[in-house]
């Protein structure tokens, strides 16, 4: 694994996709735990205002906080640790492990940035693990605007519109996707079956632990800790 090339690609594009990064048997084990936890039709976790305004119908779960130790295997992966070292620098910190589950027929996730981009050096790193395949037939693909981590604030506008330079990612079982927290990205609607990804978020040394508490959408900024809209965003004509 050529870390220099991978790091250069990440900082150029704002994301990195590595297929077959994780052991298939581990993916099957974690996927089974996740699907038993959620079942076929779990209740939404966020309130109705968020679901309506954010157009983000995803149900989070934090398994490590419940003592589900099987998820520690990803944190212990030596190749992931070395790649995180190369991107984030010395003494980077883990934030949390968050499973994201989306039901069939749900909207996916509208365009957003996972943390505010006003300070370009202050950001999180999404380390997304896929325990099952994403496909165009089933929906749930990730769309990213290439290089947008360097473009500043996501502009107000259509939460599900299109941008130039957007790239559609179709991860499969065992894929690792690294995504800069300032990158403009969304998840397409889930047409068939359910969608699962698990985000092992991390930050460079010295970054506030609550860096992902405020998320930027095209129509608002939202604070998760208080379940509230903290800024309305509208198109200036």
N, C-alpha and C positions, 0 to 999 in steps of 0.2 A: 504494500500500500504506500504510494508516493504521497506523503503528507504535504509536501511543498506544492505539488500540482493541485491537490484537492483544496487546500486552503486558498490558493490563488483563485480557483474557480468559485469557491464560496463567496469571497469578498468581491468578485466581479459581478456575480449574478444575484447574490443574496440568498441563494439556496444551493443545496447539493443533494443528489439522489444516488444512493448506493444500494443496488439490488443484491439479494442473497447475502446480506451482511450478517444475519443471525441464523442460528441453527434451527432447521425446520421443526425438530422435536420440541424445542423450547417454545417456538411459536404456537404449536398445537396445544401445549400445556397451558400457556397463558390465555389463548383464545377460548379454551374450554372453561377456564375459571371466569372469564369475562361474560361469556354467554349464559352460564349458569347464574351469575349474579343478576343479570338484567332480565332474562326471560324474553318472551316474545313481544310484550307490550308494556314496557315500564312507563311510569308516570314522569312527566317533565319535572325538572328540578328548579328551573328558573321561573320567575313570575310571568304573568300574562303580558305585562308592559314590555318586558325584555323580549319575549318571544315574538311579539308583534312588531316592535320597533327595530330590533336587530336582525330579524329574519334569520335567526340562528337557532335551529331546533336540534340542539345537541344536549345530551345528558352526561354530566361529568361524574366521575367516581375516583376517589383517591385511595387505592387499595393498601398502600404502605402504611397509611395512618390507622388502618384497621388491623394491622399485623399480618397482612397477606405477604409472607416473606418470599414467595416464588418470584415476585416482581423485582426483587433485589438482584436477580441474575443479570438483568440489563445494566444496572449500575456497576456491577462487578466485571463487565465485559472489558477486557484489556484494550482491544482495538478501539472501542468507543471512547475509553478514557484517554488514550493517546491522541485521538483525533480532536477530542474536546480540548485537551491541553494545547494543541497546535492552533486552534481557532480562538480560544478564549484567553490564553495566556496563563501564567502561573497563578496558583491559589484561587482558581475559579471555584464557584460554589454551586451545589445542587439546590434547586428550589423545591420541586415536588414532582411526583409521578401522577399524572392525570389521565385516566382512561376517558375517551370521548366516544359515546355511543349514539348513533342516529337510527331511528326507526324507518321502516319502509314508508314511503309517501311523504316524508318530511322535507323541509326546504334546504337542508344542508346548512351552510354558513354564508352570510352576505360578506361583501368586501370589508376588510378590517385590518388594522395594525394591532399587534398584541401589546404594545406599549407606546407611549407618546414619543414622537420622534424629534422633539425640539432640541434635545441634546444628543447629537449624533453619536457620541461615545457611550451613552447610557442606554443599554438595550439588554434584552434577554436573548437566549438561543433556544429555539424549539428543537428538540431531538425526538423526532416522531418515529415510532416503531409500529410496523404493520404486521399483525398476527394473522391476517387473512388477506386474500386478494381484493383489490379494488378493480373494477372493470367499467368500461364505457357502457356496457349493456345494463349493469346494475346502478350506475350513477355513483355519486360521491367522490368523483375525482377532485383533486386540488388544482386550483388555478392561481398562478402567481404572475405578477408583472415583473419581468426580468429587470434587475438592477434597481428596483423601486426602493430598496433600503437606503439608497442614496438620494432619493427624490423628495425627501421631507414629508410633509403632512399629506395624508390621503385626501384628495379633494372631495368636497361635498358633491352629492349627486345621486344618481340611481344606485341603490344598494346592490343591485344585481346586474348592472350594465356591463359594458365591455370596454376594455382598454387596448390600445396598441401595445405590442410586445408582450401580451399575456401568453403564458405557457401552461399547457394542461399536463399535469402529472398523473400517472396511473401506477401507483406503487403496488407491489404484490407481496405475498407472504414472505417475511424475512427482510423486507426493504427497510432501510434507514433513510429518512429525509431530514436534513438539517436546514432550518429556516430562520433567518434573521428576524428578530421581533419587530423591526420597522418595515419589513417587506409588506407590500399590498397583496393580500391573498384572500381567497374565498374557497368554499367547498360547494360543488354542484349538488342539486337535489338528489335524494336517494329514491330511485325508481323501483328497485326490486331488492328484496332481502333487507339486511341491516348493514350498517357501516361501523367499523371499529378502528380507531387508532389510539395509541398511547403516547403521551407527551411527557418526556423526561426533561423538564425545563431546567436550564442552568443559566448562570450569569457570570460575567467577568468579576474579578476581585474588586470590592468596593462598591458594587452596585446595590442599591436598596432592595431589600428582600420583597418589598411590595410593588416592585416594578411593573408587574402585570395586573395590578388591581384596577387600573384604568385602561380601558380598551377604546380605540378610536374606530368609529364606524363612519360611513359617508353622511349619515343624518344625525349623529350625536356622539358625545363621549359618555361612556357608561362606567360607573364605579361598582365593582362587584361586591365589595365589602359592605356597602350600604344598600345594594340593589336599587340604585338610583341613577337617573340621567343627570349629569353635571354640566352638560353643555349641549344646546341645540345647534345643529349645523344646517345651514340652508345655502342654496346656490344664490350668489349675488348676480343680479342681472343688470 
